[in-house]
């Protein structure tokens, strides 16, 4: 409670202003604060954190011939896809950028299991021919149609049935023909129905790859509706893939 104390201050001249001291007791405010905190705690809805589920790689087995496995299940060579992400850097280990200020990123791509090596430890010509290099270019609109570029074009074509079916659902949702719950349920059904034929992607990053490049690769999985992917461990064989491609495709 607030109290006003009037002080005589001893003898004062006639007509002098009286001094008053105001004292405010904040003890009830402490109780009020505790009641408010309790109220907000009880009325708050706890939202579960939205995290990205990623299947981490199994320990590397040097005797394992089929190098890629996803979530403990064997992957058919027909469905296996590996992308190796690298970011170009200068002699001072700074990321290089193009004229538009974008980081110079390279995505090395091959289908099936790791390219075959010869007895000399180098990739065979057939193995070297499997390796391609792309960039994160995205897509454009041309004559009312979506045209994909770079690694997005490759991943979209590998998962075209699922990607186009889910994109059609997105259009229906934007037009308010279906709600979010219906969209999620139907999209899940589409992914499950095509699970056996969808690509199983392993993403690997070199020691020099920027986190931005890794995030871009994960975004491509979502954009192209690829539900089966994992982060793999970059090995010496992966470095051999990069070195072989650079040797066969000098700038």
C-alpha positions, 0 to 999 in steps of 0.5 A, a space after each residue: 500500500 502507498 503511504 504519505 508521511 508528513 514531516 513537520 521539519 521543526 520550526 518553519 517560517 510562516 507560509 513555508 511549503 510542507 514536505 511530504 514523503 511518499 512510500 510505496 509498498 511493492 510487496 503485493 506486486 510480487 504476489 501479482 507477478 507470481 499469479 501472472 506467471 502461473 497464469 501464462 504457464 498454464 495457458 501456454 500451448 507448448 509447440 513441439 520443435 519442428 526439426 529435420 529428420 536425417 538418417 545418419 550414416 552407418 559406420 564405414 566398413 572397409 570390406 563392404 562392397 556395396 558402399 551405400 545403405 539407407 536406414 539399415 536397408 539395402 539399396 538397389 544400385 538402380 535407386 542409389 544416388 550420391 551427390 558430393 558437395 564442394 565449395 570453391 575456395 581461394 589460396 587463403 581458404 576464402 569462398 569464391 563468389 561469382 559476379 552476382 555475389 553467389 558462392 561458387 558451389 559444385 555438386 558432383 553426382 553419380 548414380 548407382 554405387 561408387 564408381 569402379 576402381 582398377 588395380 592401380 587404384 584409379 577409377 576405370 574409364 567406365 567409372 569415371 564416365 558416371 561422374 557429372 558436375 552440376 550447380 544449384 541453379 534452381 528453376 525458371 518460368 518459360 512460356 508458362 512452364 517450369 524449367 529446372 536447371 542444374 542438380 534440381 533438373 536431375 533430381 526432379 527427373 529421377 523423382 518426377 512422378 512424386 514431385 509432379 503429383 505433390 506439386 499438383 496437390 500444392 496448387 489445390 491447397 493454394 486454391 483452397 480446394 483442400 486444407 493442410 491436413 488433407 494435403 499432408 495426408 495425400 502427399 504422404 500417400 503418394 510418397 509411400 506408394 512410390 517409395 520402392 522406385 524413388 531415389 535413395 540419395 546420399 549427401 556428402 560434403 567435402 572438408 571445404 564445403 560451406 554450410 550454405 552448400 549443405 543447406 542448399 542440398 537439403 533444400 533440394 531434397 524437399 523441393 524435389 519431394 525426395 523422402 529417402 536421403 541421408 548425410 554420408 561420410 566423405 571418404 578418400 574414394 569420394 576425393 578420388 571421384 572429385 580428382 578424377 572429374 577435374 582431371 578429365 574436365 579441366 577448366 
